């Protein structure tokens, strides 16, 4: 199934077909290397287009690292991996000043965060101090060292992973850091068809770890700019507001969705509309991204996605939100 074909309606002639075609090529390139569910890949591309960041919460061995590397290669970007451990220091991530004996001066040496796609592997194994070094990078897209700010590459995507089962020796991510991630995704175990496909690819040799670029960074930046042109009607914005407000009076929610969550829900819905080849947001776009955008932000004991599904079922859709104004 094509990435741009979905239940949210036909293409809008006002939406740039070049973006839709480029996304279809990008989706095909990633799926050629990674066995991943269509919906999961769609949400990952939504985060990329919306300039968001991704938290992958899943068990080891399901393809998290391969997906991050493949996505970086497919857009022609730089990829860096940071393995989070309790002894990791902030400078190991951001970089730091290094003394040059020849000049007698200190020079900034960039760390691995200076890449287009950064994999923060097992991020919850890093100490709070190491984790906090990502906050400025994710929020401001820059790194400050010794009083100087250094801009990060554009585009810039952090893809962090954590194991939800093994908690020994880990440091749970604080709410302020969770709020920096646009979406929380789970790859999940492959079904029977996917499992057979994985075995087929590994039968005679290790699959190639190199993916030829199908886009360049200039095209990615252009598509990110197109997301901001996607229209959201007054009714659509009211619908998003009603959803986030509904989390405030839900009996199971201790920490409701913040204003930042509302903005990220809007931006993700705009990116989803662009993925579907439209220039305006529909309620189905909001519904498609809401569980992944809101779930990890709610202070809920248990499955937060179930609370989001309940809120989606309870909040009525404004009639005029079903079409562009």
Secondary structure by P-SEA (a helix, b strand, c coil): ccccccccccccccccaaaaaaaaaaaaaaaacccccaaaaaaaaaaaaacbbbbbbccccccaaaaaaaaaaaabbbbbbbbccccccccccbbbbbbcccccbbbbbbccccccbbbbcccccccccccccccccccccbbbcccbbbbccccbbbbbbbbcccccccccccaaaaaacccccccccccaaaaaaaaaaaccccccccccccccaaaaaaaaaaaaaccccaaaaaaaaaaaaaaaacccccccccaaaaaaaaaaaaaaaaaaccccccaaaaaacccccccccccccccaaaaaaaaaacccccccccccc
